[in-house]
Amino acid sequence: MRLLILCLLIVILFPFSFFPYPYVYAQSNNDKLDELNRQIQEYGQKLKDLAGQKQTLTTTLGTLNTQISLTQVQISKTEKELGILADDINALSLKIGQIDQSLEHLSEVMVVRVRETYKQSYLEPVYLLFSSNGFPDFINRVKYVRSVQNHDKNVFVAMEQIKLNYDTQKNVKEDKQAEVESLKLKLNKQKSALATRQLEKQRLLELTKNDEKKYQDLLSQAREELNAIQNIVAGKGEETKVGSVSEGNKIASIIPTASPCSTGGHLHFEVAKNGANQNPANYLKSANLSYDYDTSKVPETVSPSGGWRWPLDEPIVITQIYGATFWTKYLNYDFHTGIDMKRSGESGSPVFAVSAGTLYRGSIACGGGNLRYVKVDQGDGLSTYYLHVNYI
């Protein structure tokens, strides 16, 4: 009986002691994780090296390709960690089940053993005295009985320790299950980032036609347009007063083709208060909007929350939002201060005043030509600007 209990305890406490597989498996996983971490460090260093180089199409594409590779390795690492956790959880579930079953059996056995042992403890001295072959034999038998009792007590203590181990294993399993959920969220973000990087590379190649000169022209144009917009808002454009306009009055039309500091027909709509750029979405009301990019991969969207009408009739296609965008990231400026838009399926669309005020026609030097715009002064320091337009 004691041998059986001892064997059960060994199996419970050291379930994998006689099998080398878990150790070999863990070592293999550690080697793979080490290799993935090494690759992550290499790509991180490469990104630092590229950041210090002159901005060209080659370095920009190199950065994107490195970011894509880095994200792919990060995804592989997260998937590997999820796989390891799944194996750990399965092993823990098996171990917990075995401990649970064995504890139930051991508890039954030990209750009987302890009860019988202590019953006998009151009878054995007299019994042993009369059944012994002399006093020395009696002493040896008493010592043996006490040894058995102590052994049973020790086994009982060990069983209590196993119960604690059982609780510990359950807690470890719960922690690992929580870690799995955290890693799943991380994996989803990494996959989303990968899709974004791949789409950004695709858009950049479409935009530049993989041509360095075209890329440098776009860089120059973007910087010049940003400088021109800042000067317009600062009041440095050449402006002529036209007169009062009401909300919804036609005030201009979009230039349907490329124009100074513009790659194609679109309206750049800007809002400023006391010379400081504002987010136009905070003033515009809800409208029928779509985007010329996949918003599930590039989550750059407009959230209107104001009461003004839009400067174009619906349906409206957004080509660039207010804020840090794909274009600002790869055309070397920090922030897009307006919203770029066009009317779906139409070129040369009419442009309307979003609210009542005083209309001005203006122009400013940009990209070797004059960028035309109109401004509506709403009073109280608030003005709206409509760029890349023809006057009416």
C-alpha positions in Angstrom: 0.0 0.0 0.0 2.7 2.4 1.0 4.6 1.7 -2.2 1.4 2.3 -4.3 0.9 5.7 -2.5 4.5 6.7 -3.1 4.3 5.9 -6.8 1.1 7.9 -7.1 2.7 10.8 -5.4 5.7 10.7 -7.7 3.5 10.6 -10.8 1.5 13.6 -9.5 4.4 15.7 -8.4 6.7 14.8 -11.4 4.4 13.8 -14.2 7.0 14.3 -16.9 10.1 13.3 -15.0 10.6 10.1 -17.1 9.9 11.6 -20.5 12.5 13.9 -22.3 10.0 15.2 -24.9 8.7 18.3 -23.0 12.3 19.5 -22.4 13.3 18.9 -26.0 10.1 20.6 -27.2 10.6 23.7 -24.9 14.2 24.0 -26.0 13.1 23.9 -29.7 10.6 26.7 -29.0 13.2 28.8 -27.2 15.5 28.4 -30.2 12.8 29.6 -32.6 11.9 32.5 -30.4 15.5 33.5 -30.1 15.9 33.5 -33.8 12.7 35.6 -34.3 14.0 38.1 -31.7 17.3 38.3 -33.5 15.5 39.2 -36.7 13.4 41.8 -35.0 16.5 43.5 -33.7 18.1 43.4 -37.1 15.1 45.0 -38.8 14.9 47.6 -36.0 18.5 48.5 -36.6 18.0 48.7 -40.3 15.1 51.2 -39.8 17.4 53.4 -37.7 20.0 53.3 -40.4 17.4 54.2 -43.1 16.1 57.1 -40.9 19.5 58.7 -41.1 19.7 58.6 -44.9 18.6 61.2 -47.4 14.9 61.0 -48.2 14.5 59.4 -51.6 12.0 57.0 -53.2 14.6 54.2 -52.7 15.0 54.9 -49.0 11.3 55.4 -48.5 10.5 52.0 -50.2 13.4 50.5 -48.2 11.8 51.7 -45.0 8.4 50.4 -46.0 9.8 47.0 -47.0 11.7 46.8 -43.7 8.6 47.7 -41.8 6.7 45.0 -43.7 9.3 42.4 -42.9 9.6 43.5 -39.3 5.8 43.3 -38.9 5.8 39.8 -40.5 8.4 38.6 -38.1 6.5 40.1 -35.2 3.4 38.3 -36.3 5.4 35.0 -36.5 6.7 35.6 -33.0 3.2 36.3 -31.6 1.8 33.2 -33.4 4.6 31.1 -32.0 3.9 32.4 -28.5 0.2 31.6 -28.9 1.1 28.1 -30.0 3.4 27.6 -27.0 0.7 28.9 -24.7 -1.9 26.5 -26.3 0.4 23.6 -25.7 1.1 24.7 -22.1 -2.6 25.1 -21.4 -3.3 21.6 -22.8 -0.6 20.2 -20.7 -1.8 22.0 -17.6 -5.4 20.8 -18.3 -4.1 17.2 -18.5 -2.0 17.6 -15.4 -4.8 19.2 -13.4 -7.2 16.4 -14.4 -4.7 13.8 -13.3 -4.1 15.5 -10.0 -7.8 15.9 -9.4 -8.5 12.2 -10.0 -5.4 11.0 -8.0 -6.2 13.3 -5.1 -9.7 11.9 -4.9 -8.3 8.4 -4.8 -5.5 9.2 -2.4 -7.9 11.0 -0.1 -10.1 7.9 0.2 -7.1 5.7 0.8 -5.5 8.0 3.3 -8.7 8.5 5.3 -8.9 4.7 5.8 -5.2 4.4 6.5 -5.1 7.1 9.1 -8.2 5.9 10.8 -7.0 2.3 11.0 -3.5 3.3 12.1 -4.8 5.4 15.0 -7.3 2.7 16.0 -4.5 0.2 16.2 -2.2 2.6 18.1 -4.3 2.0 21.3 -4.1 -1.8 21.0 -0.8 -2.5 19.5 1.5 -2.1 22.6 -0.4 -4.8 24.6 -0.8 -7.0 21.5 2.8 -6.6 20.6 3.9 -7.3 24.2 2.3 -10.7 24.2 3.1 -11.6 20.7 6.7 -10.7 20.8 9.6 -13.1 21.3 11.1 -11.3 24.2 11.6 -7.7 25.2 14.1 -6.7 22.4 11.6 -8.0 19.8 8.9 -6.0 21.5 11.0 -2.8 21.2 11.7 -3.4 17.5 8.0 -4.0 16.8 7.0 -0.8 18.6 9.6 1.1 16.6 8.3 -0.3 13.4 4.7 0.6 14.2 5.7 4.2 15.0 7.7 4.3 11.8 4.6 3.3 9.8 2.5 5.9 11.6 5.1 8.6 10.9 5.3 7.6 7.3 1.5 7.8 6.9 1.6 11.3 8.5 4.3 12.4 6.1 2.3 11.1 3.1 -0.7 13.0 4.4 1.4 16.2 4.6 2.7 15.6 1.1 -0.9 15.1 -0.1 -1.8 18.5 1.3 1.1 20.0 -0.6 -0.2 18.4 -3.8 -3.6 20.1 -3.1 -1.7 23.4 -3.0 0.1 22.4 -6.2 -3.3 21.7 -7.7 -4.5 25.3 -6.9 -1.3 26.7 -8.2 -1.6 24.9 -11.5 -5.2 26.2 -11.9 -4.0 29.7 -11.3 -1.2 29.3 -13.8 -3.6 28.0 -16.4 -6.0 31.0 -15.8 -3.0 33.4 -16.2 -2.0 31.7 -19.4 -5.5 31.9 -20.7 -5.6 35.6 -20.0 -2.2 36.0 -21.8 -3.7 34.2 -24.8 -6.5 36.8 -25.1 -3.9 39.6 -24.8 -1.8 38.1 -27.5 -4.8 37.6 -29.8 -5.5 41.4 -29.6 -1.8 42.1 -30.2 -1.8 39.7 -33.2 -4.9 41.5 -34.7 -3.2 44.9 -34.4 0.0 43.5 -36.0 -2.0 42.1 -38.9 -3.8 45.4 -39.3 -0.4 47.2 -39.3 0.9 44.8 -41.9 -2.1 45.4 -44.2 -1.6 49.1 -43.8 2.1 49.0 -44.6 1.4 46.9 -47.7 -1.3 49.2 -48.9 0.9 52.3 -48.2 3.7 50.7 -50.4 1.1 50.0 -53.1 -0.2 53.6 -53.0 3.3 55.0 -53.0 4.3 53.0 -56.1 1.0 54.0 -57.9 1.6 57.6 -57.0 5.3 57.8 -58.1 5.2 55.1 -60.8 8.3 53.9 -59.1 10.1 56.9 -60.5 12.6 58.9 -58.4 12.1 62.2 -60.2 8.4 62.0 -59.8 8.8 61.3 -56.1 11.1 64.3 -55.7 8.7 66.5 -57.6 5.9 65.3 -55.2 8.1 66.1 -52.2 8.8 69.6 -53.5 5.2 70.2 -54.4 4.0 69.0 -50.9 6.4 71.3 -49.2 5.5 74.3 -51.4 1.8 73.7 -50.9 2.2 73.5 -47.1 4.2 76.7 -47.1 1.6 78.4 -49.4 -1.3 77.4 -47.1 0.5 78.7 -44.1 1.0 82.0 -45.8 -2.6 82.2 -47.0 -3.9 81.7 -43.4 -1.3 84.3 -42.2 -2.9 86.8 -44.6 0.0 86.9 -47.1 -2.0 86.0 -50.2 -3.1 88.6 -52.7 -6.8 89.0 -52.1 -9.7 91.0 -53.6 -13.0 91.6 -51.8 -16.0 90.4 -53.7 -18.9 90.9 -51.3 -21.4 89.2 -49.1 -22.4 85.6 -49.6 -25.0 83.4 -48.0 -24.7 79.7 -47.0 -25.0 77.6 -50.1 -24.0 80.3 -52.6 -21.8 79.1 -55.4 -18.4 80.8 -55.0 -16.0 78.9 -57.2 -15.5 75.6 -59.1 -12.8 73.0 -58.8 -10.0 73.1 -61.3 -10.6 69.7 -63.1 -6.9 69.0 -63.9 -3.5 69.5 -62.3 -2.8 73.0 -61.2 0.0 74.8 -59.2 0.8 72.6 -56.1 -1.9 70.1 -57.1 -1.5 66.7 -58.7 -5.1 66.6 -59.9 -8.6 68.1 -59.6 -9.6 68.4 -55.9 -10.7 71.0 -53.4 -8.6 71.7 -50.3 -10.9 73.0 -47.6 -9.4 74.9 -44.7 -10.8 76.4 -41.5 -8.9 79.0 -39.4 -9.8 80.9 -36.3 -7.7 83.9 -35.4 -5.0 82.6 -37.7 -4.9 79.1 -36.2 -5.8 76.0 -38.2 -9.0 74.2 -37.1 -10.3 70.7 -37.9 -13.0 71.3 -40.5 -14.9 68.2 -39.3 -15.8 70.0 -36.1 -17.8 72.6 -38.1 -19.3 70.4 -40.9 -22.5 68.4 -40.6 -22.9 64.7 -41.5 -22.9 63.9 -45.2 -22.8 61.1 -47.7 -19.0 60.5 -47.7 -16.8 57.9 -49.2 -13.0 57.5 -49.5 -10.6 56.9 -52.4 -8.7 54.3 -50.3 -9.7 51.2 -48.3 -10.6 52.5 -44.8 -10.5 49.0 -43.4 -6.8 49.0 -44.0 -6.1 52.7 -43.7 -8.4 54.0 -41.0 -8.3 57.6 -41.9 -11.8 58.9 -41.8 -13.8 62.1 -41.1 -16.2 62.4 -38.2 -18.3 65.5 -38.8 -19.9 67.0 -35.7 -20.9 70.6 -36.7 -23.8 72.3 -38.4 -22.3 73.7 -41.7 -23.1 72.3 -45.1 -20.3 70.9 -47.1 -18.5 73.0 -49.8 -19.5 70.3 -52.4 -22.8 68.6 -53.2 -23.0 65.0 -52.2 -21.9 62.3 -52.7 -18.4 63.5 -51.7 -15.2 61.5 -52.0 -12.5 62.3 -49.3 -8.9 62.0 -50.6 -7.1 63.2 -47.5 -8.3 64.0 -44.0 -7.2 66.6 -41.5 -4.2 65.5 -39.4 -1.3 63.1 -39.8 -2.0 61.0 -42.9 -0.4 58.7 -45.4 0.6 61.7 -47.5 2.2 63.6 -44.7 4.2 60.5 -43.7 5.7 59.9 -47.1 5.8 63.4 -48.5 7.9 64.9 -45.7 5.5 67.2 -43.8 4.0 66.7 -40.4 0.4 67.7 -40.6 -2.4 68.2 -43.2 -4.3 71.3 -42.1 -7.5 70.8 -44.1 -9.7 68.2 -45.9 -9.1 67.3 -49.5 -12.2 66.2 -51.4 -14.0 65.9 -54.8 -17.5 65.1 -55.9 -18.0 61.5 -56.9 -18.0 61.0 -60.6 -17.6 64.7 -61.5 -14.8 67.0 -62.4 -14.9 70.8 -62.2 -17.6 70.6 -59.5 -19.1 73.8 -58.2 -17.9 75.0 -54.8 -20.4 76.5 -52.2 -20.0 78.7 -49.2 -20.4 76.6 -46.1 -21.8 79.6 -44.1 -22.6 83.3 -44.6 -19.8 85.9 -44.7 -17.7 88.1 -46.9 -16.2 86.6 -50.0 -12.6 87.2 -51.2 -10.7 85.9 -54.2 -7.0 85.3 -53.7 -3.9 83.8 -55.1 -0.4 83.0 -54.0 2.8 81.8 -55.6 3.2 78.1 -55.5 5.1 75.5 -57.6 6.2 77.9 -60.3 2.6 79.3 -60.7 -0.2 81.0 -58.8 -2.4 78.9 -56.5 -5.9 80.3 -56.7 -8.3 80.2 -53.8 -11.4 81.9 -52.4 -12.0 82.9 -48.7 -15.1 83.5 -46.8 -14.7 85.7 -43.7 -17.4 84.7 -41.2 -16.5 87.3 -38.6 -15.3 86.8 -35.0 -11.9 85.7 -36.3 -13.3 82.7 -38.2 -12.5 82.2 -41.9 -12.9 79.3 -44.5 -10.6 78.8 -47.4 -11.2 76.9 -50.7 -8.1 76.1 -52.6 -7.3 74.9 -56.2 -10.3 76.5 -57.7 -11.5 78.7 -60.6 -13.3 81.9 -59.9 -16.8 82.4 -61.1 
